[in-house]
Amino acid sequence: LCLKSSLCALGNLVCSLLVLDPKKRPTASEALKHPWLRNSASPFPLKPKSVIYDSLKEFSSFSELKKVVIDMIAFSMSTKDLEDSTLWFRVIDKDNSGSISLQEFRQALKGKGINEDMISNVFEKIDQDHNGTITFSEFLAATLDKTKYLEDCRLTAVFKKLDTDHDGKISLSDLTDALGEWYSVSEIEKMIHDVQSKS
């Protein structure tokens, strides 16, 4: 009976999202309030905003190289695996610009008892390309479920991509070959230094 009720609620949500007229179709914010997404007994309950923030905060503390690795894993994942993060991105991106501004980030966390300086600090560390916004790919990487990026097969696949000379280890030249289009040599050297200093 509980499963039947959950499926009915899901069907109701899906039907409402398929309405062609955008004026009659619920917005992302309204969809988030639907009972099926709010019900912890649902097969795929949506993570609360506090959990999303905790993921963002944890990601912001990672070394740059670890962020790059997680970003590569997120890029290789299916749309289904990223549904939760995608929906939250759409909710926070109020102006539908395809990126989250600091103002939007602050607004999303308003009333959560989080210090303004902490919000700004987390924002800056997630903004990997330092363009003043959190892009869709940055947000996906930052909110990726740990169980997804800690899978051996995914980590192995990324290691092989970064080990460009296939000698079983990742060197400065490997990272320069793999990431040189997005990062300067000095930035890559810093990545390696940060990892070595923490080990």
Backbone torsions as a table, in degrees:
resi	resn	phi	psi	omega
1	LEU	NA	-41.9	179.8
2	CYS	-63.4	-42.3	178.8
3	LEU	-65.6	-41.0	-179.8
4	LYS	-62.1	-42.6	179.7
5	SER	-63.9	-41.5	179.8
6	SER	-64.6	-40.7	179.7
7	LEU	-66.9	-35.9	178.1
8	CYS	-65.4	-42.9	179.0
9	ALA	-63.5	-40.2	178.1
10	LEU	-63.7	-43.4	179.2
11	GLY	-60.5	-39.6	178.4
12	ASN	-62.7	-43.2	179.4
13	LEU	-64.1	-48.1	-178.7
14	VAL	-59.5	-44.4	-179.7
15	CYS	-61.3	-41.0	-179.1
16	SER	-66.5	-33.7	-179.3
17	LEU	-77.3	-16.3	-179.1
18	LEU	-93.0	0.2	178.5
19	VAL	-62.5	128.6	-175.5
20	LEU	-69.2	-38.1	-178.1
21	ASP	-74.0	112.6	-177.6
22	PRO	-60.0	-25.5	179.7
23	LYS	-71.8	-26.3	-179.3
24	LYS	-98.6	-12.5	-179.4
25	ARG	-86.2	136.7	-179.5
26	PRO	-65.1	145.7	175.2
27	THR	-75.5	171.7	178.9
28	ALA	-60.0	-40.5	-180.0
29	SER	-63.1	-41.3	179.4
30	GLU	-68.8	-37.4	179.6
31	ALA	-62.8	-36.1	-179.7
32	LEU	-63.3	-24.3	-178.2
33	LYS	-87.5	-2.9	-179.1
34	HIS	-61.7	139.4	-178.6
35	PRO	-53.1	-34.9	-177.4
36	TRP	-66.1	-39.2	179.5
37	LEU	-75.7	-26.7	-179.6
38	ARG	-84.5	-15.7	-175.6
39	ASN	-82.7	115.9	-178.4
40	SER	-65.8	-15.7	179.1
41	ALA	-86.4	-5.5	178.6
42	SER	-63.6	149.7	179.3
43	PRO	-56.6	-33.6	-179.3
44	PHE	-134.3	69.4	-179.2
45	PRO	-66.1	142.2	179.6
46	LEU	-74.8	136.7	178.9
47	LYS	-64.7	139.2	176.4
48	PRO	-68.2	159.5	-177.3
49	LYS	-57.8	-34.9	-179.7
50	SER	-63.0	-36.2	178.8
51	VAL	-69.7	-39.6	177.3
52	ILE	-61.0	-44.1	179.2
53	TYR	-63.3	-42.2	179.0
54	ASP	-59.1	-39.0	177.9
55	SER	-65.2	-42.9	179.1
56	LEU	-63.1	-42.8	-179.4
57	LYS	-64.5	-43.8	179.9
58	GLU	-64.3	-43.5	179.8
59	PHE	-60.7	-38.5	-177.6
60	SER	-64.1	-21.3	-179.1
61	SER	-88.7	-8.5	-177.8
62	PHE	-72.0	157.0	173.4
63	SER	-67.3	158.0	-178.7
64	GLU	-60.5	-36.7	-179.4
65	LEU	-66.2	-40.4	178.3
66	LYS	-64.7	-38.0	177.0
67	LYS	-61.8	-41.6	179.5
68	VAL	-62.5	-43.9	-179.8
69	VAL	-61.4	-46.9	-179.4
70	ILE	-64.9	-38.0	177.6
71	ASP	-60.5	-42.1	179.1
72	MET	-65.9	-38.1	178.2
73	ILE	-66.6	-45.2	179.7
74	ALA	-59.1	-39.8	-178.9
75	PHE	-63.3	-28.8	-176.5
76	SER	-89.9	-2.4	-174.6
77	MET	-88.2	159.9	-178.6
78	SER	-76.6	159.7	178.4
79	THR	-58.7	-37.5	-179.2
80	LYS	-62.0	-40.6	-179.9
81	ASP	-66.6	-21.0	-174.6
82	LEU	-109.2	11.9	-175.0
83	GLU	-56.2	-47.5	-175.8
84	ASP	-61.5	-48.7	-179.8
85	SER	-64.2	-38.5	-179.8
86	THR	-62.3	-43.9	-179.3
87	LEU	-65.2	-42.2	178.9
88	TRP	-65.6	-36.7	177.9
89	PHE	-60.0	-43.4	-178.9
90	ARG	-65.3	-34.4	178.8
91	VAL	-68.7	-43.5	-177.1
92	ILE	-74.5	-34.7	179.5
93	ASP	-77.3	75.9	-172.2
94	LYS	-59.9	-36.6	-176.6
95	ASP	-91.1	6.8	178.5
96	ASN	54.1	38.2	-178.4
97	SER	-84.7	-12.6	-177.6
98	GLY	91.4	4.9	175.9
99	SER	-150.8	159.6	-177.8
100	ILE	-107.2	123.0	178.1
101	SER	-84.2	166.3	177.7
102	LEU	-61.2	-37.9	179.1
103	GLN	-62.8	-43.4	178.7
104	GLU	-65.9	-38.3	179.3
105	PHE	-64.1	-44.2	177.8
106	ARG	-64.6	-41.6	-179.6
107	GLN	-62.7	-38.9	-179.1
108	ALA	-65.0	-29.8	-176.2
109	LEU	-102.5	6.7	179.9
110	LYS	-61.3	134.4	178.4
111	GLY	82.3	5.4	-180.0
112	LYS	-95.1	3.1	178.4
113	GLY	72.3	25.8	-178.5
114	ILE	-101.4	129.3	-179.4
115	ASN	-57.3	136.7	-179.1
116	GLU	-57.2	-41.4	179.8
117	ASP	-64.5	-37.7	178.4
118	MET	-64.5	-41.5	178.2
119	ILE	-60.9	-46.3	-179.8
120	SER	-63.7	-40.6	-179.6
121	ASN	-63.4	-46.5	178.4
122	VAL	-62.6	-43.8	179.9
123	PHE	-57.3	-49.1	-177.4
124	GLU	-62.3	-36.0	-178.2
125	LYS	-77.5	-23.3	176.3
126	ILE	-82.5	-29.7	178.4
127	ASP	-71.9	78.4	-172.8
128	GLN	-64.4	-34.3	-179.2
129	ASP	-91.3	4.7	173.4
130	HIS	53.3	43.2	178.8
131	ASN	-103.4	9.6	176.7
132	GLY	86.3	4.7	177.3
133	THR	-139.9	161.4	172.2
134	ILE	-100.3	115.5	-178.8
135	THR	-77.6	168.6	179.6
136	PHE	-58.2	-45.7	-177.9
137	SER	-66.6	-37.8	177.9
138	GLU	-64.3	-41.0	-179.6
139	PHE	-66.6	-42.7	179.2
140	LEU	-60.2	-46.4	-179.5
141	ALA	-62.0	-41.4	-176.1
142	ALA	-70.7	-24.8	-177.6
143	THR	-109.4	11.1	-179.8
144	LEU	-65.6	134.7	179.0
145	ASP	-62.3	130.9	-179.2
146	LYS	-53.5	-39.4	-177.1
147	THR	-62.1	-22.2	179.3
148	LYS	-79.3	-47.3	-175.0
149	TYR	-85.0	-7.7	177.4
150	LEU	-94.8	3.7	177.7
151	GLU	-69.0	132.3	-176.2
152	ASP	-55.0	-42.9	-176.3
153	CYS	-63.5	-37.1	-179.6
154	ARG	-72.0	-41.8	178.9
155	LEU	-65.0	-39.5	178.6
156	THR	-63.6	-41.7	-179.3
157	ALA	-63.5	-40.7	178.9
158	VAL	-68.9	-40.4	178.7
159	PHE	-57.9	-43.8	-179.5
160	LYS	-64.0	-34.8	178.5
161	LYS	-69.4	-36.2	-178.8
162	LEU	-81.0	-28.2	178.2
163	ASP	-82.9	74.2	-171.1
164	THR	-66.8	-25.9	178.8
165	ASP	-96.3	4.0	174.1
166	HIS	54.1	42.5	179.2
167	ASP	-104.2	9.2	176.0
168	GLY	86.6	5.7	176.1
169	LYS	-146.6	157.7	-177.4
170	ILE	-106.0	117.7	-178.0
171	SER	-108.4	176.3	176.8
172	LEU	-59.8	-42.1	-179.2
173	SER	-65.9	-35.5	177.0
174	ASP	-61.6	-49.8	-178.1
175	LEU	-65.6	-35.5	177.4
176	THR	-64.4	-42.1	177.8
177	ASP	-64.2	-42.4	-174.5
178	ALA	-79.8	-34.5	-172.2
179	LEU	-117.4	0.8	-175.3
180	GLY	-56.5	-23.5	-179.9
181	GLU	-72.6	-25.7	-175.5
182	TRP	-111.6	-22.9	-176.7
183	TYR	-129.4	145.3	176.5
184	SER	-77.9	166.0	179.3
185	VAL	-60.6	-40.6	-179.6
186	SER	-64.4	-36.9	178.0
187	GLU	-67.7	-39.2	178.8
188	ILE	-68.5	-39.7	176.7
189	GLU	-60.4	-39.8	179.2
190	LYS	-65.9	-39.6	177.1
191	MET	-55.8	-48.2	-178.4
192	ILE	-64.6	-43.4	-180.0
193	HIS	-60.7	-43.9	-178.8
194	ASP	-62.8	-41.1	179.8
195	VAL	-67.0	-44.0	-178.9
196	GLN	-64.8	-36.5	-178.3
197	SER	-71.7	-22.9	-179.8
198	LYS	-91.0	-13.4	-176.9
199	SER	-88.4	NA	NA
